[in-house]
């Protein structure tokens, strides 16, 4: 005569539940992996999303993306996680305050550095001309800085 009740967890029920959880986790990992294109795709998407209607030179944009993706700040764990979340489940990124702050900080940095290193501020109408990234300005990255003679 067995003393176990029908509602009590048995070894078989625990194994089935564990297998279900493992399958769900693996399927989730595959789904996330299939949606993640890497930091280069995220950086380019940020530039294009924040500069709608602006024609960008593809070669110089690729140069910027490669340079920016090689930076330590992009390859850190928190930045990588934030970019992964933003690409795969953006609705979740907007709900997690720390991830949202990280994504916004990275987006501001990406757009600012692209605009400052390009001819965006040096052309009469950025929508009428192709914007070309030439590289970071070596002396001062702020085109609005005002220097005085001492």
ZIBEL-V883573 format. One record per residue. N is the residue number from 1. SS is DSSP state (helix for helix, strand for strand, loop for the rest). D_LAST is the distance of its C-alpha to the last C-alpha in Angstrom with 2 decimals. Layout:
n->N ss->SS d_last->D_LAST
n->N ss->SS d_last->D_LAST
This chain:
n->1 ss->loop d_last->97.90
n->2 ss->loop d_last->94.15
n->3 ss->loop d_last->92.32
n->4 ss->loop d_last->89.15
n->5 ss->loop d_last->88.64
n->6 ss->loop d_last->87.91
n->7 ss->loop d_last->84.50
n->8 ss->loop d_last->83.24
n->9 ss->loop d_last->80.81
n->10 ss->loop d_last->82.53
n->11 ss->helix d_last->81.24
n->12 ss->helix d_last->81.85
n->13 ss->helix d_last->79.89
n->14 ss->helix d_last->76.94
n->15 ss->helix d_last->76.99
n->16 ss->helix d_last->77.14
n->17 ss->helix d_last->74.29
n->18 ss->helix d_last->72.19
n->19 ss->helix d_last->72.91
n->20 ss->helix d_last->71.92
n->21 ss->helix d_last->68.59
n->22 ss->helix d_last->67.90
n->23 ss->helix d_last->68.81
n->24 ss->helix d_last->66.62
n->25 ss->helix d_last->63.67
n->26 ss->helix d_last->64.22
n->27 ss->helix d_last->64.54
n->28 ss->helix d_last->61.31
n->29 ss->helix d_last->59.48
n->30 ss->helix d_last->60.89
n->31 ss->helix d_last->59.91
n->32 ss->helix d_last->56.30
n->33 ss->helix d_last->56.15
n->34 ss->helix d_last->57.49
n->35 ss->helix d_last->54.79
n->36 ss->loop d_last->51.79
n->37 ss->loop d_last->50.23
n->38 ss->loop d_last->47.42
n->39 ss->helix d_last->43.65
n->40 ss->helix d_last->43.19
n->41 ss->helix d_last->45.42
n->42 ss->helix d_last->43.71
n->43 ss->helix d_last->40.22
n->44 ss->helix d_last->41.54
n->45 ss->helix d_last->43.44
n->46 ss->helix d_last->40.34
n->47 ss->helix d_last->38.46
n->48 ss->helix d_last->41.48
n->49 ss->helix d_last->42.24
n->50 ss->helix d_last->38.77
n->51 ss->loop d_last->38.47
n->52 ss->loop d_last->41.88
n->53 ss->loop d_last->42.64
n->54 ss->loop d_last->39.79
n->55 ss->loop d_last->41.04
n->56 ss->strand d_last->39.55
n->57 ss->loop d_last->39.88
n->58 ss->helix d_last->42.31
n->59 ss->helix d_last->41.22
n->60 ss->helix d_last->37.51
n->61 ss->helix d_last->38.44
n->62 ss->helix d_last->40.66
n->63 ss->helix d_last->37.83
n->64 ss->helix d_last->35.57
n->65 ss->helix d_last->38.49
n->66 ss->helix d_last->39.27
n->67 ss->helix d_last->35.70
n->68 ss->helix d_last->35.33
n->69 ss->helix d_last->38.85
n->70 ss->loop d_last->38.14
n->71 ss->loop d_last->35.44
n->72 ss->helix d_last->36.31
n->73 ss->helix d_last->35.51
n->74 ss->helix d_last->38.20
n->75 ss->helix d_last->40.73
n->76 ss->loop d_last->40.71
n->77 ss->helix d_last->43.89
n->78 ss->helix d_last->42.66
n->79 ss->helix d_last->40.90
n->80 ss->helix d_last->43.97
n->81 ss->helix d_last->46.27
n->82 ss->helix d_last->44.30
n->83 ss->helix d_last->44.35
n->84 ss->helix d_last->48.05
n->85 ss->helix d_last->48.88
n->86 ss->helix d_last->46.89
n->87 ss->helix d_last->48.75
n->88 ss->helix d_last->52.17
n->89 ss->loop d_last->52.54
n->90 ss->helix d_last->49.69
n->91 ss->helix d_last->51.67
n->92 ss->helix d_last->51.62
n->93 ss->helix d_last->47.87
n->94 ss->helix d_last->47.34
n->95 ss->helix d_last->49.58
n->96 ss->loop d_last->48.04
n->97 ss->helix d_last->44.86
n->98 ss->helix d_last->43.26
n->99 ss->helix d_last->44.04
n->100 ss->helix d_last->42.80
n->101 ss->helix d_last->39.41
n->102 ss->helix d_last->39.14
n->103 ss->helix d_last->40.12
n->104 ss->helix d_last->37.73
n->105 ss->helix d_last->34.79
n->106 ss->helix d_last->35.79
n->107 ss->helix d_last->36.34
n->108 ss->helix d_last->32.90
n->109 ss->helix d_last->31.37
n->110 ss->helix d_last->33.62
n->111 ss->helix d_last->33.02
n->112 ss->helix d_last->29.24
n->113 ss->helix d_last->28.93
n->114 ss->helix d_last->31.42
n->115 ss->helix d_last->29.78
n->116 ss->helix d_last->26.26
n->117 ss->helix d_last->27.77
n->118 ss->strand d_last->29.97
n->119 ss->loop d_last->29.74
n->120 ss->helix d_last->30.55
n->121 ss->helix d_last->27.37
n->122 ss->helix d_last->27.35
n->123 ss->loop d_last->30.88
n->124 ss->loop d_last->32.12
n->125 ss->loop d_last->34.91
n->126 ss->loop d_last->35.05
n->127 ss->loop d_last->38.75
n->128 ss->loop d_last->39.60
n->129 ss->loop d_last->38.05
n->130 ss->loop d_last->38.40
n->131 ss->strand d_last->35.50
n->132 ss->loop d_last->34.70
n->133 ss->strand d_last->32.86
n->134 ss->loop d_last->30.96
n->135 ss->loop d_last->29.38
n->136 ss->loop d_last->26.39
n->137 ss->loop d_last->22.97
n->138 ss->loop d_last->21.73
n->139 ss->loop d_last->17.95
n->140 ss->loop d_last->17.76
n->141 ss->loop d_last->20.97
n->142 ss->loop d_last->19.73
n->143 ss->loop d_last->20.02
n->144 ss->loop d_last->18.85
n->145 ss->loop d_last->15.41
n->146 ss->loop d_last->12.63
n->147 ss->loop d_last->9.22
n->148 ss->loop d_last->6.20
n->149 ss->loop d_last->3.76
n->150 ss->loop d_last->0.00
